[in-house]
Amino acid sequence: MNLDLTEEQSLLQKTVRDFAESEVRPLAKELDETGRFPHATFKKAAELGLTGIALPESEGGANFDHIAYTIVIEEISRCCASTGVILSVQNSLYCDPIHRYGTPEQKKKFLEPFARGEKIGCYALTEPQAGSNAAALQTKAVLHGDKYVLNGTKAWITNGGAADAAIVYVNTHPEKGEKGITALLVEKGTAGFKTGKEEKKLGISATACCELIFTDCEVPVSNRIGNEGEGYKVALSTLDGGRIGIASQAVGIAQGAFEAAQKYAQERLAFGHPISQFQAIQFMLADMVTDLDAARLLVRKAAWKQDTGARFSMDAAIAKLFSSEMATRVTHKAIQIHGGNGYSREYPVERNYRDARITEIYEGTSEIQRLVISSWLLRS
């Protein structure tokens, strides 16, 4: 594994950082306060190829690798975590499984316009009573002729309120447990499909996170991803890539907080000196940058393994576990360095701290990551 970025990756990083500074950062505070979904920013990101980063050009993508994907999500999240996760869901949770499992007809309709950013997608797995236990889905789909009839509710669906289509995981044969789960593509506007309440959250406020409600919703069999009963495999393999995205988001949030704390420490005076001259502050900054470097390396290792075609489930779980808990530690220290100002919404580190917390929860809690890692370690 070469730790140096390629010329193409370095150019992408600079381009995305410039975009994030000019288009994303100026809106971050307002998006946090209002919860407004950043449609205009999403379209501008699409013009740069950021809605289908690692997809081939033939499918509407930008034809970069997954290391490039981690760079994009980190740079965007460094300025706005909401925008970062919106793009992460579009790329890894919606587009990627259709790329890997979809039919040519599905790719034409449900992938290409999404990879180009003309439409927005979401991933609907979680339910009010099925979070970490994804096999306990209660949303049912019964086959009638050439259509499935869906009934049930999905919860905490990022991009849900803005999405043009959703990958919905349903139970077609409850008696079969996880082998009875099927993945279906459901378009916005389908009769019997509506959005429910939008969640008011601690952080990442602008993600249109809401319930999806299905009442006798008819979906053609041609919208099924893979075979009936293969949905659980699709869902879990998709989460592997998604975890790399959330790990990248966590690194970006922490990087933004670190940079703010470093700048503040050099400007803030106490006892006649910049506080950066005090060893207590120096040690906090040293711990923060060490944590960040370690997390970024874990993220890029996982992405590198994904690019090689090797199995990367354990690597993704390690990167997600470490990076998410790192983000909480680093943003905590950033507030401490700011002192009372860090507790004020006038400074970005307060938002960084709230945004970081979710990275330990969604796309598999830290506890689930530990289960994944230990299960790989103990395989005989």
WODA-V62922 format. One line per field, one symbol per residue. psi: psi as a letter, one per 40 degrees, with the letter a starting at -180 (. if undefined). A space follows every 50 residues. Layout:
psi = ???
This chain:
psi = hhehiiddddddddddddddddddddedddddddehhgdddddddddefe efdeiideeeiefiaddddddddddddddhdddddddddddddcdddddd eiiddddddedddddeedihiihgdiidegcdgdefhehihhhhbfiihi hahiifhhedeeieiihhhihdgdeebdeehihihhihehhehiiaihhh idafdfefhiihhhhfhhhideehhaiheedddddddddddddddddddd dddddddddddddddedhhhfeiheeehdddddddddddddddddddddd dddddddeeihedddddddddddddddddddddddddebddeeieeiedd ddddddddeedifhiddddddddddddeh.
